[in-house]
Amino acid sequence: MGKVRTNSGVLVVLDHGGRIPLHRQIEASIRDSIRAGRLPRGSSLPPSRVLAADLGVSRGVVVEAYQQLAAEGYLASRAGGYTQVAAGPSPVTAGLRLARKIPPRIDLSYGRADVSSFPRDAWLRAIRGALSSAPNDVFGYLAGSGVPQLRTAIAGYLNRVRGTLAHPGQIVICTGYAQGIALLVGVLAAAGAKRLALEDPSSGDDALPAARAAGLEVTGIPVDGDGIRVDLLAESGADAVVLTPSHQWPTGSVLSAPNRAAVLGWAAERGAVIIEDDYDAEYRYDKTPVGALQGLAPDRVVYAGSASKTLAPGLRLGWFVLPGQLAEPMAEAKIAADRGSPALEQLALADLITRGEFDRHLRRMRPVYRRRRDALLAALNRRLPWLAPAGVSAGLHVVTWLPPHLDEAAVVEAAARAGVGIEGVTPYRISHPGPGGLIFGYATVSEQAIAEGVNILARVIGEL
Ligand SMILES: Cc1ncc(COP(=O)(O)O)c(C=O)c1O
């Protein structure tokens, strides 16, 4: 008796020495798989010749089984000569049912890049170029830090545009900022860090759970119009802090010059690490950009960047520039996590940066986002003039603080019911309460829809 499993795309268990004819066994095996949802409707079966060869039976045996299943309605022959499953559960019901959230009619939430403007042609050329010119080694396992071409391109770009002091050897490419910060927090914990400070409020969804999982205490440090309160940071006993110095998320404040000096002084004195999340540094509308902190203290500051706000979050590409002693452990953590990010995408991004396409895309997008920001500010000024917007000169979102008599959650809920998606600040607070506020992401919404969204918001606030 021999049990045979095939490797031609469908699992069939056969007992060659048994009393049940082989074609009946094949029928039963495939029928069971269809009923159990292992072979969902629409999936293709291997050609009879291939399955027969794999099972070590004559082709006629498989043809007979397929014919019987077709007669029962389980299988159907399709144009092109292949056989498909025609009955049973569809792939969605057979497996994970993906929750479909209905998007709001006008989505002013958060502040994401407008992916409808993704430079598809440039990316296609870059991917094609990478695929045709990459050596075979690129398709093997690579170093955890990422492909050298991208690390070189990123170092050149950051040094030129953000004033960093980055060397390709210090860079680790990650699956976005989200993965990088999680790995880094683990590396810091392994190196003896006990407490991580986060700006309060901040987008702690990535750092916070990772820090807790790594056994670090997390402490929120309030921010004001000059960025993080460095006096409170100094009292916190933190070993590392995550900052968004060039445009605090979500309040939009810029870390003031005295605070920049103070935070660097704190890190040097305490031997602490500053993690600089430079998430939307490319968008500066009215003021000269502030250089990255990393350029002032490359031995104390980890610089984190991402393609999510410049190109698209779906690329899942981020980069961390690390002080010498952290670069190797971070690359090892990346290897341990997933053996490195996909090489072709890294090569394509390297090509995009090197050929100036990345800069060109940003030059094209800046005025688009600026016009949308202006449309938002004009609409707020017209319809809700008492909501003073903050953090307007940079980025892809604006914050407005709410007066005490307006409940943030009630405004967010009423706006959602009226078809406008908007987020409040409170869910991003860590440990310090503060006034309610609204985060207006304007980057993905047309100027007309922004005006309409603000009109609706003004109406629902008026009704509250
Ligand atoms: C504050 C902040 N940092 C970083 C990022 C980038 O994250 P990722 O690269 O994981 O998409 C975002 C994206 O929304 C963000 O809001």
The ligand as an ORCA input file, in Angstrom:
! r2SCAN-3c Opt
* xyz 0 1
  C       4.287     60.093     13.304
  C       4.560     59.109     12.203
  N       5.768     58.550     12.114
  C       6.069     57.663     11.130
  C       5.143     57.291     10.200
  C       5.508     56.305      9.137
  O       5.194     55.012      9.513
  P       5.436     53.794      8.504
  O       6.761     54.032      7.838
  O       5.451     52.570      9.355
  O       4.310     53.782      7.522
  C       3.865     57.814     10.264
  C       2.862     57.384      9.270
  O       1.708     57.574      9.310
  C       3.575     58.758     11.286
  O       2.372     59.335     11.373
*
